[in-house]
Amino acid sequence: MSSLFTLLLWAWLMASSFVVSGNMSAYASPLATSGFRFLLALAVITIALLFRWHNAKLNMAEQCRQLFQSWRRVCQYLLISGALVGFFVGLFRALQSTTPLHTSVLYTLIPLMGVLVARVWLKERTSGVRILGFLLGTIGALSVLLATQQALSFQWNSGDSIFLGACFLLALHVVSVQKWGRSLNALSGAFMIMLFGSIWLLPVTLIWGDLADVKWSHSGFWVNVLYLTFFTTLLTFILQQRLVVQVGASRLLAISYTIPVWVACYTALSQSHLGSLLDAGFLMGVLLLLLALVLIDERIKQRSSLHGQGTSAK
């Protein structure tokens, strides 16, 4: 139950990031927002990591040396954080010419992309049952989209194309965490991602971030950026690091199918269109999403059960 709650919490926080990120374009450019967000998150997580080492009475210099002693690990986290930075920049850029609901639905393509990346890169085989689950999840997400907007007014925006590329980068990020992220605990792994993510973003932000146009004095800027920093950056990264180890990347990606439902609920509430949540298409989409989660999760449980039997036999 605790793993399910953590998965749902992660999905809800990710859903909220689409809504809050859409508000940030009024206060700062996408690059300025991403750069400041990563630097602030890095400062907070560095303090938290030092505090943990201090409480555990560990030598801080030695702990730092262990984090960076392997050039292979450094290169791995450069790729992990680079893919993640690309996703966030793509998200902010996309939201300049598309809607949070569009991005939340396109986000549900990430599990299929993750399956493709894992198949090509990690040589992982995916069963027909799981592929069916991923396809049903995508169809369900599209049903949610069409039910919460007027189907005739729906059109493909330039931001949707940008975000599609960003989704592939996030799929690459999740698979790379699965491959390389198990050598560090969740807090240390999140620190490495924040550190190298800031290194990626800093020069780009200084050159192209339009820092002179940032509305530093507006309370809306600080409310939104602090929420994005603490809840949809720090907390989601730590949860993601932990969940990939505890339940696997497949289950983490599968729960992302619920994200458009949370965004649709928020959109309906904020616009007083609660009737859209009772639409037959919306309810059908939710049922397809639930079926998709069952198919994907059942396959994982079967594999885990067989693995446990094999271990016991040994």
Residue pairs with C-beta under 8 A, 6 or more apart in sequence:
3 243
3 246
3 247
6 239
6 242
6 243
6 246
7 243
7 247
7 251
7 252
7 255
8 255
8 258
9 239
10 236
10 239
10 240
10 243
10 252
10 255
11 255
11 256
11 258
11 259
11 262
12 262
13 231
13 232
13 235
13 236
13 239
14 107
14 232
14 236
14 256
14 259
15 104
15 258
15 259
15 260
15 262
15 263
15 266
16 227
16 231
16 232
16 262
16 266
17 91
17 228
17 232
17 236
18 91
18 100
18 101
18 103
18 104
18 107
18 259
18 263
19 100
19 263
19 266
20 224
20 227
20 228
20 232
21 33
21 91
21 92
21 95
21 100
21 228
22 95
22 99
22 100
23 220
23 224
24 30
24 33
24 92
24 221
24 224
24 225
24 228
25 92
25 95
25 96
26 215
26 220
27 33
27 214
27 215
27 218
27 220
27 221
27 224
27 225
28 36
28 210
28 213
28 214
28 215
28 221
28 225
29 92
29 209
29 210
29 213
29 214
30 89
30 91
30 92
30 93
30 95
30 96
31 89
31 92
31 201
31 204
31 205
31 208
31 209
31 210
32 205
32 209
32 210
32 211
32 213
32 214
33 92
33 225
33 228
34 85
34 88
34 89
34 92
34 201
34 205
35 198
35 201
35 202
35 204
35 205
35 206
35 209
36 205
36 214
36 225
37 88
37 225
37 228
37 229
37 233
38 85
38 194
38 197
38 198
38 201
38 233
39 198
39 201
39 202
40 225
40 226
40 229
41 194
41 229
41 230
41 233
41 234
41 237
42 191
42 194
42 195
42 197
42 198
44 229
44 230
44 234
45 187
45 190
45 191
45 194
45 234
46 191
48 187
49 187
49 188
49 191
50 60
52 187
53 60
53 63
54 60
67 73
67 184
67 188
67 191
67 192
68 74
73 180
73 183
73 192
76 176
76 180
77 180
77 192
77 193
77 195
77 196
78 196
78 200
79 176
80 173
80 176
80 177
80 180
80 181
80 192
80 193
80 196
81 192
81 193
81 194
81 195
81 196
81 197
81 199
81 200
82 196
82 197
82 200
83 169
83 170
83 172
83 173
83 176
84 169
84 170
84 173
84 193
84 197
85 197
85 200
85 201
86 166
86 169
87 166
87 167
87 169
87 170
87 173
88 166
89 166
89 201
90 162
90 163
90 165
90 166
90 169
91 103
91 163
91 166
93 159
93 162
94 103
94 159
94 160
94 162
94 163
94 166
95 103
95 159
96 159
97 157
97 158
97 159
97 162
98 157
98 158
98 159
98 160
98 163
99 157
100 263
100 267
101 145
101 148
101 149
101 260
101 263
101 264
101 267
102 145
102 157
102 159
102 160
102 163
103 159
103 160
103 163
104 259
104 260
104 263
104 264
105 141
105 142
105 144
105 145
105 260
106 160
106 163
106 164
106 167
107 163
107 167
107 256
107 259
107 260
108 137
108 138
108 141
108 256
108 257
108 259
108 260
109 138
109 164
109 167
110 167
110 170
110 171
110 174
110 253
110 256
111 134
111 137
111 171
111 250
111 253
111 254
111 256
111 257
112 134
112 135
112 138
113 167
113 168
113 171
114 171
114 174
114 175
114 249
114 250
114 253
115 124
115 126
115 130
115 131
115 134
116 171
117 168
117 171
117 172
117 175
118 124
118 126
118 175
118 178
118 249
119 125
119 126
121 175
121 179
122 175
122 178
122 179
127 299
129 295
129 298
129 299
130 250
130 295
130 296
130 299
132 295
133 254
133 291
133 292
133 293
133 294
133 295
133 296
133 299
134 254
134 292
134 296
135 292
136 288
136 289
136 291
136 292
136 295
137 254
137 257
137 288
137 289
137 292
137 293
137 296
138 257
139 285
139 288
140 257
140 284
140 285
140 286
140 287
140 288
140 289
140 291
140 292
141 257
141 260
141 285
141 289
142 285
143 281
143 282
143 284
143 285
143 288
144 260
144 261
144 264
144 281
144 282
144 285
144 286
144 289
145 154
145 260
145 264
146 154
146 281
147 264
147 276
147 279
147 280
147 281
147 282
147 284
147 285
148 264
148 267
148 268
148 273
148 276
148 277
148 279
148 282
171 253
174 240
174 244
174 249
174 252
174 253
175 249
177 189
177 240
177 241
177 244
177 249
178 244
178 248
178 249
181 189
181 241
181 244
181 245
182 244
182 245
184 192
184 241
185 241
186 238
186 239
186 241
186 242
186 245
187 238
189 241
190 234
190 237
190 238
190 241
193 237
194 233
194 234
194 237
205 211
214 221
215 221
240 252
243 251
243 252
244 252
248 300
250 296
250 300
251 296
251 297
251 300
254 292
254 293
254 296
254 297
255 293
257 289
257 292
257 293
258 289
258 293
261 285
261 286
261 289
264 276
264 277
264 282
265 277
267 273
268 274
268 276
268 277
276 282
